Amino acid sequence: MLAALIAGPGCSSMPPAAAPAPPVAAASYWHGEGMHGRPSVKIHLSEQRAYFYKGGRLAGVSQISSGREGLSTITGDFHLIEKDRTHASSLFGKYVDANGDVLKEDVNTARDVMPEGARYVGASMPFWMRIVDGTGMHEGWLPGYPASHGCIRLPRAMAEAFFDSVEVGTPVSILP
């Protein structure tokens, strides 16, 4: 059985140095190895949990961090439209100079003008599973509350397990 409690890098930044740890009750687990059947995912935003099913049977539960106030996660019934193991955001990231030194962090390319001579580096979003437009599930920082730009962040082990078990077209329900 695979157990995961906390993930690493977030959707657009690392956790603050003094960030509180997620609650212990927020454990995630995976027991989907050897299970067969059509995959599906149900995400409950109010619980900050994702439930993974194979053939209608529960294969795993993951703690998540969804969209924060003002950048809420969309709700509804969808199907995965893309998978990318090493995805980087085209909207959120940082501007760096020629030496790679950070000029501006937590950049939103839709509003933040790039300084002359800088280049954009998109936030790393490993195990990207696009649900709709700019929203997807991926590995990310889990502070124990909604904190993303609208994506559904998962602990690394759970993001990898979900990624390896879904295919384009997998149904995903996101509930309030």
Secondary structure, DSSP 8 states (H G I E B T S, - for coil): -EEE---SS-SSS---TT-----GGG-EEE--TT--S-EEEEEETTTTEEEEEETTEEEEEEE-B-B-TTS----EEEE--EEEEEEEEEEEEEEE-TT--EEEEEEETTT----TT-EEEEEEEEEEEEEETTEEEEE----SS--BSS-EEE-HHHHHHHHHH--TT-EEEEE-
